[in-house]
Amino acid sequence: MTIDERTRAAATPSVLRTRTRAGWWWSVPEVRWAGAAKGLFALGLLAQLLGAPAWVWWVLYLACCASGGWEPGWAGLQALRERRLDVDLLMVVAAVGAASIGQVLDGALLIVIFATSGALEAVATRRTEDSVRRLLDLAPEHASRLTADGEQSVATADLDVGDVILVRPGERIGADGHVQDGISEVDQASITGEPLPADKQPGDEVFAGTVNGTGALRVRVARPAADSVVARIVTLVEQASATKAPTQLFIEKIEQRYSIAMVTATIALFVIPLLFGAELQATLLRAMTFMIVASPCAVVLATMPPLLSAIANAGRHGVLVKSAVVMEQLGATTRVAFDKTGTLTEGRPHLSTIRPLPDTSIDEHELLALAASAENSSEHPLARAIVAAARDRHLTLRPALSFTSSPGFGITADIDGRTVQIGNPHRLLDTQPPNADRQAWRRARDAVAALEHDGETVVLVLADNRPLGVLGLTDRLRPQARSTVAALTASTTAPPMLLTGDNATAAARIAADTGISEVHAGLLPEQKVDHVRAQTTAGHRLLLIGDGVNDAPALAAAHTGIAMGRSGADLSVATADAVIVRDDLTTIPAVIDLSRRARRLVTANLIIAATFIVVLAGWDLLGHLPLPLGVAGHEGSTVIVGLNGLRLLRNAAWRPAHPN
């Protein structure tokens, strides 16, 4: 098993468990009730269309209303006990009212819409809660504590500040602390987002849950488990989710006043005429007619079809938007912030520069072939990138003898009778022999400095203690990054910004390549949250795009969060409001544009629905509106706004940014 495989197995067990447990969502009660309601509605509609006896489809529709409506109805009654009248109870009452005058199909359809919406919300909530709890799996349950009596295995929760733990190669580090002894490299992408393992030596800080490389480390514990960076990420996600301003669809923001007004008017229209001696049957019919024409069925359909159509269209093109509320929010974005590693970049190193030194009588192909031959037995990510580059160029790799790996330094191997060393340039340059060619070593230092100035990760190649050349590696930019940033710059009120845990040099290079002018580098998860909140305070509705565990708190705190689906950690995918399934950045401006057009359609539909309601309700209040005409007008407005909202299902409604 390679280090990369050990890393995936150790550091992301929750990702593998969650994504292989098919059908987990069926355990959510709201999903089961919504599924039953939709199934019964489909059977009822089929029976009605096939000409079955009326009692058959009536029973199926009523069963649909009962299965899908009891939960929102119960929630509405509980709200009523708290002296609140919400749209849940109003929808159930409207469905019952529709059935009472023979419009049972309308009532059942209304219940299905609300039950499905509630199920989607429940699934999103459950997944986020489960992922936050599983995040603590990143930190191992046990650690090897060193004492005067030897080594003992203890629970990481029982470690005290000042304890010394032994971390063997490939193990996850059990606590935040500082290296006391040993040299190794540590994969800490889950915390900082850095694409490459970080070299660690005595005095360096390490984090719980990160994965040790090839060397053994003795770590002195600096913080108890409850205060570790991983635990703080959990707390940050929970706090950000709890304090994030409640968001609702437009119609839900006015539901309380509308509900009270409609119920009051219906009761008044029934009671007042009776007090003046009107006939019971005629008065009841008039009140029920008013309730039907004033019920918010058309208003609900004015809002939901455009947003659901937009969600379906986005889903076909690789963007999973988790709810209608999120689809509405995306259109309000005024500024976008990107994570770097795994978001703007692919998240893995690629060979970018091959630079033989002068007077070495070796060309680029020979230098790469020699380096790849020596690195072929190494598990380090840089080594795999070098070997992959050599194979892409169809170079022949020679057998390496006496291969050894030194954590923090690099590797040594015998190739065709020559001792080849490849690794950390600064540490290898410190091994310059006293009688060496000083000019050759000075040229090596200059070459290393030049590549590092360009933001590349550099490895030095020596043969028989003589520098042969340097190799530069970078985390390659995604092909769509430049066009996406340009499109977002044109469509938002402020240019995109970069928030990354990686170093400033690498961040500046990526920002320059993509056209981003504002860069904040070297950020820990809580610092990303601070920057997100600063943008909110400045009046921006920030959309954040990220992929790692370290991005999850900021994704939760942002106005809207989007996670990368293929490379994204389980927690970031669950915490985000939307997921780019195929990691195609051009879908970001496309989904924002789609959301804005959905919002415009919602506004148009609300005007249409409100016009019908005002005309029909006014007719019923001021004159005599025949029930069949009232039902026809109500159904007509519902059909019009429903069909208008379906326009966003067309492929032409999707307009991605074109890659450069």
Number of C-alpha atoms within 10 A of each C-alpha: 8 11 20 16 11 17 20 14 13 20 23 21 16 22 19 12 11 15 11 10 9 9 8 12 18 13 10 13 14 22 22 17 23 25 20 19 29 24 15 24 24 17 17 25 17 13 17 18 10 9 10 12 10 11 10 14 24 20 14 22 28 23 18 28 28 18 21 31 28 16 19 21 19 14 15 21 17 14 15 13 10 9 9 14 21 22 24 23 23 23 24 26 18 24 26 19 19 22 19 12 14 12 15 21 20 18 25 31 20 23 29 25 17 19 28 19 17 18 20 17 16 16 19 17 13 13 18 21 15 14 22 21 12 18 23 16 17 23 26 20 14 18 25 21 22 17 11 5 6 8 13 13 11 14 13 21 16 12 22 15 15 13 16 24 28 23 22 18 17 23 23 27 28 31 35 25 26 21 23 19 16 17 22 24 23 24 26 21 21 22 22 23 28 23 23 22 19 17 16 23 19 15 13 13 15 25 25 24 28 29 31 27 30 20 19 19 26 22 29 25 24 21 19 18 22 12 14 19 21 27 17 16 25 20 16 20 26 18 14 19 19 12 10 12 10 7 13 14 16 15 18 13 11 13 18 15 12 20 21 16 11 17 17 12 17 20 14 13 20 21 16 12 15 15 8 8 8 13 10 13 9 13 17 18 15 21 20 22 26 27 22 26 27 28 25 26 22 28 23 23 26 31 26 24 25 32 28 20 20 30 26 17 22 25 17 13 19 16 26 20 23 19 19 23 17 21 28 26 22 28 20 19 23 19 22 25 25 22 26 28 28 24 23 28 20 18 22 17 22 20 24 16 16 16 20 23 20 13 8 12 9 15 15 15 15 15 21 27 22 22 29 27 23 30 29 19 18 19 16 21 17 24 24 19 20 25 24 16 18 23 14 9 11 10 17 14 19 14 13 22 15 10 18 15 20 13 20 20 19 21 21 22 24 19 20 12 10 14 19 26 28 25 25 19 21 15 13 19 17 8 9 15 12 7 6 11 13 12 9 18 18 13 15 26 17 12 21 23 16 13 19 16 13 14 21 23 24 24 24 26 26 23 19 12 18 19 26 24 27 26 26 24 22 24 25 18 19 17 16 20 21 24 20 25 26 17 18 23 20 13 16 16 13 15 20 24 21 22 27 29 25 22 16 15 15 22 23 20 15 24 19 12 12 19 17 21 12 13 18 19 20 17 21 19 25 18 18 25 24 14 17 26 19 12 17 16 10 9 11 20 21 25 25 28 30 33 34 24 28 28 36 30 29 33 32 28 29 28 25 23 27 27 32 25 22 15 19 23 24 28 30 31 30 25 30 29 26 23 27 27 19 14 23 21 24 23 24 23 25 22 26 24 19 28 27 20 19 28 22 14 23 27 15 17 27 21 15 18 25 18 13 21 24 13 14 23 21 16 15 20 15 9 9 10 18 14 18 10 13 22 20 13 17 22 16 15 24 24 15 16 27 21 13 18 25 17 17 25 19 12 12 9 18 19 15 21 20 12 12 9
